Amino acid sequence: MPAGRPSKLTPEIVEAARECARSGLPIPVIADQLGIGRTTCNFWIKEADSKEEGSLHHQFRAAIFSADAEYCRSLMQGLKRQADDGNAWAASWLLTHHPRLRDHF
């Protein structure tokens, strides 16, 4: 049994991280909101590589990254709608910032 204090990583922390990421918060702010150190947050994410599939570390990383992807998708859809409606700024932003488009415009 490893020495030291027990991990703060719990299913409740995983769900709280998901909600923070769903709101568009970056990882350092998520860590602050969860009451954990930023180093700890990054460690848990990296630890997922060495843990079994389905472990709390995997769940933590997946919760943050999947919720973040949902948030980004929502933002991009909103910008696309504005661009489709003739908003030149939104169209310009999409062309210059979207990863699949920015290198071409």
C-alpha positions, 0 to 999 in steps of 0.5 A: 500500500502506498504511503502518504495521504489518500487522493482527493480524486473521487467520482464527485471531483470528476463530475465537478471537473466535467461541469467546470469544463462544460462552462469553458473554464481552462484547466488552471481555473478548473483546478482552482474551482476544485480546490486542488493544486494546478500541479495535481490537476495536471498530474491526474491528467497525465496519470491516466496514461499509466492507469487502467482504462476506466480508472478515476484518472481516465474518467477525470481526463475524459470528463475535462477533454470531452466537456471542453470539446462540447464547449468548443463545438458549441462556440464554433457552431454559434460563430458559424451561424453568425457568419452564415447570417452575414456577420463579417467579423464572425466569418473572418474569425472562423477563417483566421482561427479555425484549425482547419482553415487558418493556414489557408486564409 
